[in-house]
Amino acid sequence: MLLNLTKPIVFFDLETTGVNVGTDHIVEICLLKVNPDQSTQQLVHRIRPVGPDGKTLHIPEFTTAIHGIKDSDVADKPSFAELAEEIAAFIGDADLAGYNSNKFDVPLLVEEFLRAQHPFNLKCRRLIDVQNIFHKMEQRTLKAAYRFYCDKDLDHAHSADADTMATYEVLKAQLDRYQDAEYTAPDGTKSKPIINDIEQLSHFTSNSQWADLVGHIGYDKQHREIFNFGKHKGKTLESVFDTEPAYYDWMMKAEFPLSTKECITEVWKRQREKKIQDLKLHFSS
């Protein structure tokens, strides 16, 4: 089934130095843009990982064992900062899709743009995580998904181009397989969510309970930002920042992803502004 698109969607996959969004870096990226007329363009880059001090980072041997990319393979490649403008231009205003992308690839891509101080906004994009469809409906891996949905073996798994193309093919096959399939949510409600509509697929595969991109910050039932970790787990950010303002400073200095720091800074600023307004009202009355 061809995708029903009103604007382009970019399928992408990253190979990285590790799995920590706050500290690891991209060493290979593949982007496959699918346009409303079903035409496609592809962009692939090997990337030299660079630390805050501008020095090239070592690719750990255990990650090289997974994707096969060594230090020597990227020694003469551009850094993400050097490629940021080209990558952002290629993506344009497109929606984003990937495999496990909402939890890892999207946050790390945003993190790299933030490190490069290059603007990249997610607010007007729909995000589709093909893994979430698969796990909710079948519960397996990309290689198994490719075999299950496409009846083909995934050669060269853990290369960005092979994984990206496989993800694109899997989503199209999922639309065919689950066109009228019923899904039962954890709360017992039933629906038929797998339809050829990017907005609906984005809603089905996104984690609406996360306030940041990696799940450190969530929402409570009143849609207030809460901590999902540590000693303040379950508490609202505003209540903690009110009684323990040093906790905000600690988070800003710790190795949290920049996207998480942006999230807590928005809450911090909002809380400060509210207090200023309250003071103005107090002294004007």
Salt bridges, closest charged atoms under 4 A:
GLU28 OE2 - ARG46 NE 2.94
GLU61 OE2 - HIS58 NE2 3.17
ASP71 OD2 - HIS58 ND1 2.59
ASP73 OD2 - LYS70 NZ 3.54
GLU82 OE1 - ARG48 NH2 3.79
GLU86 OE1 - HIS45 NE2 3.20
ASP95 OD1 - LYS7 NZ 3.46
ASP95 OD2 - ARG126 NH2 2.95
GLU112 OE1 - HIS25 ND1 3.58
GLU112 OE1 - ARG115 NH1 3.21
ASP151 OD1 - ARG147 NH1 2.87
ASP153 OD1 - ARG147 NH2 2.71
GLU169 OE1 - LYS152 NZ 2.86
GLU199 OE1 - ARG126 NH1 2.95
ASP220 OD2 - ARG224 NE 2.74
GLU225 OE1 - ARG270 NH2 2.80
GLU238 OE2 - ARG270 NH2 3.46
ASP242 OD1 - LYS275 NZ 2.58
GLU244 OE2 - LYS231 NZ 3.19
GLU244 OE1 - HIS232 NE2 2.96
ASP278 OD2 - LYS274 NZ 3.34
